[in-house]
Amino acid sequence: KEASDCAVPFVAIGLMYRKGYFRQRIDAGGWQHEYWIDTDPQRLPAALVTVPSERPLTIEVPIYDQKVTAQIWRVDVGRVPLFLLDTDVPENGPVERWITGRLYDSDEDIRLAQYVLLGAGGVRALTALGYAPAVIHLNEGHAALAPVQLAAQELRSGEPFSAGIAAARERTVFTTHTPVPAGNDTYPAEQVEKAVAQLVAQLKISPADVITLGRTNPDDEHEPFGVTQAALRMSRAANGVSRRHGQVAREMWQALWPDLDVEDVPVGHVTNGVHVPTWIGTPMRELLDRHLGAGWMARTADAQTWEGVDRIPDAELWQARCRQREELIHTVRTRSTNERLLRGDVREYVDAALKAFDPEILTIGFARRVATYKRLDLLTRDPEWTTGLLGGDRPVQVVLAGKAHPRDEEAKRVLQRLFGMKQAKIVGERVVFLDDYDLATAAWLVRGCDVWLNVPRPPLEASGTSGMKSVINGGLQLSVLDGWWAEGFDGQNGWALSGAVDEDHQAQDERDINALHRELDEGVLPAFYDRDEHGLPVAWLARIRVSLKTLAPRFSATRMLSEYLSGPYRGT
């Protein structure tokens, strides 16, 4: 979207997942259930790319022992075309048609097939569509085979494969998005060899040429193939997605450059940013339209743009925040009532949803993937303290959302433990978990919550972006100093918990729980509930202004895109 706004000549490649990611339902016992819904591309803003005879334009990619055919859908994201490869075509068998079935498929063979299709097939699709990009940007290692395909296409007769890789490297940049092992897939060499055997034969290279690229030690025949290692080896520039993540990535992947000190490992950082027009709520947008000047959204990365927030009267800023909180509460009441009825919850708990959330109460949001390192349950580890917080003189209400991966049983148990709190009467009205977290739900939450809570286990948060979305809506952060918040926090623009790493997770959790309680009791609650003679929380509003001025320009997609253009894309 930002590339479209800035008229940067981008083209994007992905997969048309016919079943997408799973839909979520939580039962009355708090256990997550998954189901999938077929997507009909004909009902999406997508057009099938065709040749002059009106037949679909297709590409072929050898995967395992089959020639896989993919048709191509085009989605226009403003001025940027997004092309999606789709293997659900009659030419393929049932297994091949399933390759573009599910996002994050649990079957390792299918996921590896997806990576071959996205990488090699993505380059073939660009060629078939008439594109020859100056730079190919790999996001995560999923597309790590793109440079292999590119190398084979650029290889002159008689040249070694290494020459082709060198040429491909000059056109390839790579962004790693997570230090979590599950996000850096590895596969046994034998499995990779089976998946790419026909492809490499077609490209006139050997399986070993590919497999050694994905090994930290190319001479270790027992080492598995890592997609992140392969992408790092075949890119002229690589980066993490926050300053701290860049450092973590350098430490994590130093073994690929054994002769270099950690600080010299060629992995930099470009901190993530968010597309302001997409995520800002109407009341806040109208407020900023009045006070930041015409065309301010085109200048979101300019710190001067945000100086105008100092001219916003307290009453106007508070009114905008209250309107967005009220809009969220309306959504929460409607959805939570329907979801509790669907689950078959007891009538008392259903009735509590009808009056859930008070528009005058501090509202905390916590919504993201439910992975154990995210510590979704940190706020509720001490049930007595939590119920006291919910029903105290300065009460809070909490809205939660997120999906656990279908195969992550421990994350599902975290969700189940959260639901165990609903036996306390106050919980029914003051804590809501919204099923089936998606982009629409995220928009309501980041616009309406007063505080955005984020307590990942350091240093596993690469960046995080939901907090950035909260910032532009006047929300304040209460977060561990990890990911983007490690470089965003200045002591006045939110609240922070230590980002120190501790191998003793139990001790770390206990310290962070105590710190969380302290920040809420001594910092957050007084700032929100202390009012002046006009009933306005002036200390809270002052902190919102500091947050907007110090964070909004630094964590916008405008700034992020500018850094990619002046850095990795230019080769500097």
ZIZI-V666324 format. One record per residue. N is the residue number from 1. PHI is phi in radians with two decimals (999 if undefined). OMEGA is omega in degrees with one decimal (999 if undefined). Layout:
# ZIZI-V666324
N_PHI_OMEGA ; N_PHI_OMEGA
This chain:
# ZIZI-V666324
1_999_-179.9 ; 2_-1.15_177.0 ; 3_-1.07_176.6 ; 4_-1.13_-179.6 ; 5_-1.01_-175.7 ; 6_-1.63_179.0 ; 7_0.98_175.2 ; 8_-1.48_-176.3 ; 9_-1.29_178.8 ; 10_-1.85_164.3 ; 11_-2.43_-175.4 ; 12_-2.12_-179.6 ; 13_-2.22_175.8 ; 14_-2.68_179.2 ; 15_-2.02_176.2 ; 16_-1.55_-179.5 ; 17_-1.29_-175.0 ; 18_-1.16_178.0 ; 19_-1.96_176.2 ; 20_1.03_173.8 ; 21_-1.62_-173.6 ; 22_-1.24_169.7 ; 23_-1.60_-171.7 ; 24_-2.06_168.7 ; 25_-2.37_177.3 ; 26_-1.79_-179.8 ; 27_-1.48_-175.1 ; 28_-1.11_177.0 ; 29_-1.55_177.6 ; 30_1.55_-178.6 ; 31_-1.61_-179.6 ; 32_-1.39_172.0 ; 33_-2.11_-177.8 ; 34_-2.01_170.8 ; 35_-2.60_-176.0 ; 36_-2.11_178.8 ; 37_-2.10_177.7 ; 38_-1.13_175.8 ; 39_-1.75_175.3 ; 40_-1.71_-178.1 ; 41_-0.99_-178.9 ; 42_-1.16_179.9 ; 43_-1.72_178.0 ; 44_-1.83_175.0 ; 45_-1.31_-175.7 ; 46_-2.26_179.0 ; 47_-2.13_177.4 ; 48_-1.26_178.6 ; 49_-1.30_-177.2 ; 50_-2.17_173.2 ; 51_-1.60_-177.2 ; 52_-0.94_179.9 ; 53_-1.41_179.4 ; 54_1.32_172.6 ; 55_-1.37_178.3 ; 56_-1.08_170.6 ; 57_-1.26_-178.8 ; 58_-2.25_171.5 ; 59_-2.19_174.9 ; 60_-2.11_176.4 ; 61_-2.35_175.4 ; 62_-1.24_178.5 ; 63_-2.31_-169.7 ; 64_0.94_-176.5 ; 65_-1.86_-177.5 ; 66_-2.18_167.6 ; 67_-1.55_-175.5 ; 68_-1.71_178.2 ; 69_-1.72_176.8 ; 70_-2.30_170.0 ; 71_-1.59_-170.4 ; 72_-2.26_174.6 ; 73_-1.80_177.5 ; 74_-2.00_173.4 ; 75_-2.12_179.0 ; 76_-1.59_176.1 ; 77_-1.68_-170.2 ; 78_1.13_-179.5 ; 79_-1.61_-177.2 ; 80_-1.79_176.1 ; 81_-1.41_173.9 ; 82_-1.94_-179.7 ; 83_-1.85_-175.9 ; 84_-2.08_-179.4 ; 85_-1.46_-172.2 ; 86_-2.38_-179.2 ; 87_-1.66_179.7 ; 88_-1.44_-177.5 ; 89_-2.28_-175.6 ; 90_-1.06_-177.7 ; 91_-1.16_-176.2 ; 92_-1.70_172.0 ; 93_-1.35_-175.4 ; 94_-1.08_179.3 ; 95_-1.19_-179.6 ; 96_-1.17_178.2 ; 97_-1.15_-177.9 ; 98_-1.37_-176.7 ; 99_-0.96_177.9 ; 100_-1.75_179.1 ; 101_-1.43_-172.6 ; 102_-2.14_168.4 ; 103_-1.24_-179.3 ; 104_0.96_179.0 ; 105_-1.04_-177.1 ; 106_-1.34_-179.5 ; 107_-1.37_-174.7 ; 108_-1.13_178.0 ; 109_-1.13_178.8 ; 110_-1.17_179.7 ; 111_-1.09_178.3 ; 112_-1.12_176.1 ; 113_-1.10_176.4 ; 114_-1.06_-178.9 ; 115_-1.18_176.8 ; 116_-1.12_-179.5 ; 117_-1.11_-177.8 ; 118_-1.15_-177.6 ; 119_-1.28_-179.0 ; 120_-1.17_-179.6 ; 121_-1.17_178.5 ; 122_-1.09_178.0 ; 123_-1.16_178.2 ; 124_-1.10_179.1 ; 125_-1.14_177.9 ; 126_-1.02_179.0 ; 127_-1.10_-179.7 ; 128_-1.11_-179.4 ; 129_-1.48_177.4 ; 130_1.59_179.7 ; 131_-1.74_172.8 ; 132_-2.36_-173.2 ; 133_-1.06_175.2 ; 134_-1.19_-179.4 ; 135_-2.34_171.2 ; 136_-1.95_-175.9 ; 137_-1.83_177.8 ; 138_-1.55_174.0 ; 139_-1.81_-169.6 ; 140_1.21_-177.8 ; 141_-1.43_-176.4 ; 142_-1.03_-178.2 ; 143_-1.78_-172.8 ; 144_-1.08_179.9 ; 145_-1.47_177.6 ; 146_-1.03_178.5 ; 147_-1.11_177.1 ; 148_-1.12_177.4 ; 149_-1.09_179.9 ; 150_-1.11_179.7 ; 151_-1.07_-179.4 ; 152_-1.12_-180.0 ; 153_-1.21_-175.7 ; 154_-1.64_-175.9 ; 155_-1.27_175.9 ; 156_-1.47_-178.5 ; 157_-0.98_176.8 ; 158_1.56_-179.8 ; 159_-1.43_176.6 ; 160_-1.28_-179.6 ; 161_-1.03_-180.0 ; 162_-1.03_178.0 ; 163_-1.19_177.2 ; 164_-1.14_178.2 ; 165_-1.10_178.4 ; 166_-1.06_178.5 ; 167_-1.18_179.6 ; 168_-1.14_-179.5 ; 169_-1.04_-179.2 ; 170_-1.17_-180.0 ; 171_-1.94_-171.5 ; 172_-2.10_170.7 ; 173_-2.21_-171.3 ; 174_-2.41_173.7 ; 175_-2.06_173.1 ; 176_-1.65_-171.3 ; 177_-1.92_-179.3 ; 178_-2.79_171.3 ; 179_-1.59_-177.5 ; 180_-1.20_-176.9 ; 181_-0.92_-178.2 ; 182_-1.10_178.8 ; 183_-1.64_178.8 ; 184_-2.21_-170.8 ; 185_-1.08_170.3 ; 186_-2.23_-178.7 ; 187_-2.40_173.7 ; 188_-0.99_-177.8 ; 189_-0.98_-178.6 ; 190_-1.09_-179.8 ; 191_-1.18_178.7 ; 192_-1.14_-179.8 ; 193_-1.04_177.8 ; 194_-1.13_-176.4 ; 195_-1.19_-173.0 ; 196_-1.92_-173.2 ; 197_-0.95_-178.8 ; 198_-1.23_179.3 ; 199_-1.10_-177.3 ; 200_-1.18_176.1 ; 201_-1.12_178.4 ; 202_-1.14_-179.8 ; 203_-1.46_178.5 ; 204_1.10_172.5 ; 205_-2.29_-177.6 ; 206_-1.81_175.6 ; 207_-0.98_-179.3 ; 208_-1.08_178.0 ; 209_-1.00_-178.3 ; 210_-1.41_-172.2 ; 211_-1.12_-179.8 ; 212_-1.13_178.4 ; 213_-1.14_-177.6 ; 214_-1.71_178.2 ; 215_-1.88_174.7 ; 216_-1.07_173.8 ; 217_-1.93_-176.0 ; 218_-1.03_-177.6 ; 219_-1.54_-178.6 ; 220_-1.56_-175.8 ; 221_-1.22_-179.5 ; 222_-1.65_-178.7 ; 223_-1.32_178.1 ; 224_-1.25_178.0 ; 225_-1.55_178.3 ; 226_-1.91_-177.7 ; 227_-1.19_179.0 ; 228_-1.20_177.3 ; 229_-1.03_-179.7 ; 230_-1.09_-179.4 ; 231_-1.13_178.5 ; 232_-1.11_-178.7 ; 233_-1.15_-172.1 ; 234_-1.83_-179.2 ; 235_-2.12_178.9 ; 236_-1.37_178.8 ; 237_-2.52_179.2 ; 238_-2.44_-179.3 ; 239_-2.64_166.4 ; 240_-1.56_-170.9 ; 241_-1.99_167.8 ; 242_-2.82_-179.0 ; 243_-1.07_-179.8 ; 244_-1.17_179.1 ; 245_-1.10_176.1 ; 246_-1.02_178.6 ; 247_-1.16_178.4 ; 248_-1.06_-179.5 ; 249_-1.15_177.7 ; 250_-1.09_178.0 ; 251_-1.18_-175.3 ; 252_-1.18_-172.7 ; 253_-1.96_-178.8 ; 254_-1.02_-176.6 ; 255_-1.07_175.4 ; 256_-1.25_178.2 ; 257_-2.24_-171.3 ; 258_-1.08_-178.5 ; 259_-1.54_-176.6 ; 260_-1.87_169.0 ; 261_-1.21_-177.1 ; 262_-0.93_-175.7 ; 263_-1.15_-178.8 ; 264_-1.70_177.5 ; 265_-1.06_-172.0 ; 266_-1.37_172.8 ; 267_-2.24_-179.6 ; 268_-1.70_174.9 ; 269_-2.62_166.2 ; 270_-2.27_-175.9 ; 271_-1.17_179.7 ; 272_-1.03_174.3 ; 273_-2.56_-176.8 ; 274_-2.09_-179.1 ; 275_-1.42_-171.7 ; 276_-1.00_-178.3 ; 277_-1.03_-179.2 ; 278_-1.24_-166.5 ; 279_-1.81_-177.5 ; 280_-1.34_179.1 ; 281_-1.36_-176.6 ; 282_-1.06_179.6 ; 283_-1.02_179.0 ; 284_-1.21_178.7 ; 285_-1.11_179.7 ; 286_-1.12_177.7 ; 287_-1.09_-178.4 ; 288_-1.24_174.4 ; 289_-1.01_-177.3 ; 290_-1.29_-168.5 ; 291_-2.01_-178.4 ; 292_-1.76_177.2 ; 293_1.66_-177.6 ; 294_-1.05_176.1 ; 295_1.29_-175.5 ; 296_-1.10_-178.2 ; 297_-1.18_176.1 ; 298_-1.46_-177.2 ; 299_-2.20_-173.9 ; 300_-1.16_-179.1 ; 301_-1.50_-179.2 ; 302_-1.62_-178.1 ; 303_-1.02_179.8 ; 304_-1.08_179.8 ; 305_-0.96_-171.4 ; 306_-1.54_176.7 ; 307_-1.08_-178.8 ; 308_-1.13_179.9 ; 309_-1.14_177.6 ; 310_-1.18_-179.5 ; 311_-1.56_-178.8 ; 312_-1.35_177.0 ; 313_-1.06_-179.8 ; 314_-0.92_-175.8 ; 315_-1.08_-179.7 ; 316_-1.21_179.8 ; 317_-1.12_-179.9 ; 318_-1.16_178.7 ; 319_-1.08_179.1 ; 320_-1.11_178.9 ; 321_-1.13_-179.5 ; 322_-1.15_178.3 ; 323_-1.08_-179.0 ; 324_-1.22_175.7 ; 325_-1.16_179.5 ; 326_-1.12_177.7 ; 327_-1.11_177.0 ; 328_-1.11_-177.3 ; 329_-1.09_176.4 ; 330_-1.03_178.7 ; 331_-1.13_-179.1 ; 332_-1.05_-178.2 ; 333_-1.09_-177.9 ; 334_-1.12_-175.6 ; 335_-1.21_-176.7 ; 336_-1.17_175.7 ; 337_-1.10_180.0 ; 338_-1.09_-177.7 ; 339_-1.20_178.6 ; 340_-1.20_174.8 ; 341_-1.10_-178.9 ; 342_-1.10_-179.9 ; 343_-1.30_-175.7 ; 344_1.40_178.2 ; 345_-1.15_179.1 ; 346_-1.09_-172.7 ; 347_-1.06_-179.8 ; 348_-1.06_-179.9 ; 349_-1.25_175.8 ; 350_-1.14_-179.6 ; 351_-1.08_178.6 ; 352_-1.08_179.7 ; 353_-1.17_-178.8 ; 354_-1.13_178.2 ; 355_-2.05_-179.6 ; 356_-1.08_174.3 ; 357_1.24_-180.0 ; 358_-1.97_-177.7 ; 359_-1.13_-179.9 ; 360_-1.75_-172.7 ; 361_-1.75_176.0 ; 362_-0.99_-175.3 ; 363_-1.99_-180.0 ; 364_-1.85_177.8 ; 365_-2.00_176.5 ; 366_-2.54_-176.2 ; 367_-2.49_179.8 ; 368_-3.13_174.7 ; 369_-0.96_177.0 ; 370_-1.57_173.3 ; 371_-2.02_-173.4 ; 372_-1.04_-178.4 ; 373_-1.23_177.5 ; 374_-1.32_176.0 ; 375_0.94_179.9 ; 376_-0.97_-174.3 ; 377_-1.62_-175.6 ; 378_-1.08_-178.4 ; 379_-1.21_-173.4 ; 380_-2.02_-178.0 ; 381_-1.13_177.3 ; 382_-1.90_-173.2 ; 383_-1.01_-178.5 ; 384_-1.13_178.4 ; 385_-1.12_-177.5 ; 386_-1.10_179.8 ; 387_-1.14_174.9 ; 388_-1.14_177.8 ; 389_-1.13_-177.8 ; 390_-1.17_-173.7 ; 391_-1.97_-177.3 ; 392_-1.35_178.9 ; 393_-1.15_175.5 ; 394_-2.08_-169.0 ; 395_-1.34_172.5 ; 396_-2.23_170.9 ; 397_-2.26_-170.3 ; 398_-2.23_174.4 ; 399_-1.99_-175.4 ; 400_-2.14_175.1 ; 401_-2.81_177.0 ; 402_2.72_-179.4 ; 403_-2.01_170.6 ; 404_-1.58_176.9 ; 405_-1.00_-176.9 ; 406_-0.91_-177.8 ; 407_-1.76_-179.2 ; 408_-1.64_-175.2 ; 409_-1.14_-179.2 ; 410_-1.16_177.2 ; 411_-1.10_176.8 ; 412_-1.12_178.4 ; 413_-1.20_174.3 ; 414_-1.04_177.1 ; 415_-1.03_-177.6 ; 416_-1.09_178.4 ; 417_-1.13_176.5 ; 418_-1.04_-178.7 ; 419_-1.18_177.7 ; 420_-1.11_-179.7 ; 421_-1.30_-172.8 ; 422_-1.21_176.5 ; 423_-1.16_176.7 ; 424_-1.31_-172.3 ; 425_-1.01_-176.3 ; 426_-1.11_-176.3 ; 427_-1.13_-177.3 ; 428_-1.01_-178.2 ; 429_-1.67_-171.2 ; 430_-1.95_177.8 ; 431_-2.27_179.2 ; 432_-2.26_169.3 ; 433_-1.86_179.3 ; 434_-1.63_178.9 ; 435_-1.16_165.8 ; 436_1.04_179.8 ; 437_-0.95_178.4 ; 438_-2.58_-175.9 ; 439_-1.11_-179.8 ; 440_-1.14_177.0 ; 441_-1.10_179.6 ; 442_-1.00_-178.8 ; 443_-1.08_178.1 ; 444_-1.06_-174.2 ; 445_-1.20_-176.5 ; 446_-1.20_178.3 ; 447_-1.42_-170.9 ; 448_-1.76_-175.5 ; 449_-1.34_177.5 ; 450_-1.35_-178.7 ; 451_-2.18_175.9 ; 452_-1.86_-174.9 ; 453_-1.71_178.1 ; 454_-2.57_-174.7 ; 455_-2.28_178.7 ; 456_-1.18_176.8 ; 457_-1.44_-179.4 ; 458_-1.12_2.1 ; 459_-1.83_-169.5 ; 460_-1.55_177.8 ; 461_-1.53_-177.9 ; 462_-1.13_178.5 ; 463_-2.55_-168.5 ; 464_1.50_177.3 ; 465_-2.27_-177.3 ; 466_-1.09_177.4 ; 467_-1.11_176.8 ; 468_-1.10_179.1 ; 469_-1.16_176.3 ; 470_-1.13_-178.2 ; 471_-0.95_-174.8 ; 472_-1.22_176.0 ; 473_-1.78_179.1 ; 474_1.44_174.8 ; 475_-1.42_178.5 ; 476_-1.97_-173.6 ; 477_-1.70_166.1 ; 478_-2.23_-166.4 ; 479_-2.57_169.5 ; 480_-1.14_179.3 ; 481_-1.35_178.4 ; 482_-2.50_-179.7 ; 483_1.01_-175.7 ; 484_-1.15_-175.0 ; 485_-1.21_177.7 ; 486_-1.09_177.3 ; 487_-1.81_-178.1 ; 488_-1.59_-173.2 ; 489_-1.24_178.2 ; 490_-2.20_179.7 ; 491_1.67_-177.3 ; 492_-2.12_-172.1 ; 493_-1.83_179.4 ; 494_2.78_179.2 ; 495_-2.33_-173.1 ; 496_-2.43_169.5 ; 497_-1.94_-176.5 ; 498_-1.00_175.4 ; 499_-1.78_-178.3 ; 500_-1.15_178.8 ; 501_-1.54_179.2 ; 502_-2.50_179.1 ; 503_-1.24_176.4 ; 504_-1.50_-173.2 ; 505_-1.14_-179.9 ; 506_-1.14_178.5 ; 507_-1.13_178.3 ; 508_-1.08_179.8 ; 509_-1.08_-179.6 ; 510_-1.10_178.1 ; 511_-1.11_-177.4 ; 512_-1.22_175.8 ; 513_-1.10_178.9 ; 514_-1.08_179.2 ; 515_-1.16_178.3 ; 516_-1.08_177.8 ; 517_-1.04_-177.5 ; 518_-1.13_-179.3 ; 519_-1.11_178.5 ; 520_-1.19_-174.7 ; 521_-1.20_-172.7 ; 522_-1.75_-176.8 ; 523_-2.01_-171.6 ; 524_-1.18_-173.9 ; 525_-1.12_176.8 ; 526_-1.06_-178.7 ; 527_-1.10_-178.1 ; 528_-1.39_-170.7 ; 529_-1.66_176.0 ; 530_-1.28_-173.9 ; 531_-2.14_175.1 ; 532_-1.52_-176.9 ; 533_-1.15_178.3 ; 534_-1.70_179.9 ; 535_1.39_-177.1 ; 536_-1.83_177.4 ; 537_-1.46_-169.5 ; 538_-1.11_178.7 ; 539_-1.16_178.4 ; 540_-1.13_-178.3 ; 541_-1.16_176.8 ; 542_-1.10_179.7 ; 543_-1.23_175.4 ; 544_-1.07_-179.9 ; 545_-1.08_178.9 ; 546_-1.09_179.4 ; 547_-1.04_-179.7 ; 548_-1.07_-175.8 ; 549_-1.23_-174.4 ; 550_-1.62_-173.3 ; 551_-1.91_-174.4 ; 552_-0.99_-179.4 ; 553_-1.24_-175.6 ; 554_-1.44_-174.9 ; 555_-2.15_173.8 ; 556_-1.66_176.9 ; 557_-1.14_177.5 ; 558_-1.06_177.9 ; 559_-1.12_-179.6 ; 560_-1.03_-179.3 ; 561_-1.08_179.0 ; 562_-1.04_180.0 ; 563_-1.22_175.7 ; 564_-1.13_-178.2 ; 565_-1.16_-177.7 ; 566_-1.54_-178.7 ; 567_-1.96_-174.5 ; 568_-0.95_-176.5 ; 569_-1.21_177.4 ; 570_-1.57_179.5 ; 571_1.47_179.6 ; 572_-1.90_999
